[in-house]
């Protein structure tokens, strides 16, 4: 029963620490843009640096495409 006198203050300090860490992350902008990094993976390198989304036209992307061998699965 004496361990409760130790565990309750430790748990309160732990919850307070987690709350402070969450407050800091919200204030520092960690949750501002959750979808942007996922779209940056799909962008071309030169257009990602400029912040534009690549236009997907078949003529523009034809030289980027690799030939496909239909005999391989």
C-alpha positions in Angstrom: 0.0 0.0 0.0 2.9 2.3 0.6 3.9 2.1 -3.1 0.7 4.1 -3.9 2.3 7.1 -2.2 5.1 6.9 -4.7 3.1 6.0 -7.9 0.5 8.7 -7.7 3.0 11.6 -7.6 5.1 9.9 -10.3 2.0 9.5 -12.6 0.9 13.1 -12.0 4.4 14.4 -12.9 4.4 12.1 -16.0 1.0 13.4 -17.2 2.2 17.0 -16.6 5.3 16.3 -18.6 3.3 14.8 -21.5 0.9 17.8 -21.4 3.8 20.3 -21.6 5.4 18.4 -24.5 2.1 18.4 -26.4 1.5 22.1 -25.7 5.0 22.9 -27.0 4.6 20.8 -30.1 1.3 22.6 -30.9 2.8 26.0 -30.3 5.9 25.3 -32.4 3.8 24.2 -35.5 4.4 20.5 -35.5 0.7 19.8 -36.4 0.3 22.6 -39.0 0.6 20.6 -42.2 0.0 16.9 -41.9 -0.6 16.2 -45.7 2.2 18.4 -47.2 5.1 16.0 -46.7 3.2 13.1 -48.2 2.6 15.1 -51.4 6.2 16.3 -51.5 7.3 12.7 -52.1 5.2 12.5 -55.2 6.5 15.8 -56.7 9.5 16.1 -59.0 12.7 17.4 -57.4 12.8 20.7 -59.3 9.1 21.5 -58.8 9.2 20.4 -55.2 11.8 23.0 -54.5 9.6 25.6 -56.0 6.5 24.4 -54.2 4.5 23.4 -57.3 2.7 20.2 -58.0 3.9 18.4 -61.2 1.6 18.4 -64.1 1.0 14.8 -65.2 0.8 14.8 -69.0 1.7 11.7 -70.9 4.0 13.6 -73.3 5.9 15.2 -70.4 6.4 12.0 -68.5 7.1 9.7 -71.4 10.9 10.1 -71.2 10.8 9.5 -67.5 9.0 6.1 -67.9 11.0 2.9 -68.0 10.3 0.3 -70.6 8.2 -2.6 -69.4 9.0 -6.2 -70.3 5.6 -8.0 -70.6 7.3 -11.4 -70.2 8.2 -10.7 -66.5 5.6 -10.9 -63.7 
